[in-house]
């Protein structure tokens, strides 16, 4: 395979040509390379992609809202359970205190009864 000398194939610029002329030719040639059909297809693709991105963003927003709702529900459930446990603990503490008073009353009663029996035996 031979290498082509691209410099040899390029047109030789005239020494007196202005630099603005090639820029205009490039712009004109670019316009010719980009057809209206190509621009139309590109715009349609971009519109389609934009719609898809909007749809995905809406889906993500909906999923995020669902997750936030679920998180709030779980936090509420945990709070309710915690409150219920605290209430049960308080109720158990009250019952334990009540049981302690009753045990004390019972032991006092037993002591009085035993003391009365000892007095009755002594008589």
Secondary structure, 3 states (H helix, E strand, C coil): CCCCCHHHHCCCCCCCCCHHHHHHHHHHHHHHHCCHHHHHHHHHHHHHHHHHHHHHHHHHHHHHHHHHHHHHHHHHHHHHHHHHHHHHHHHHHHHHHHHHHHHHHHHHHHHHHHHHHHHHHHC
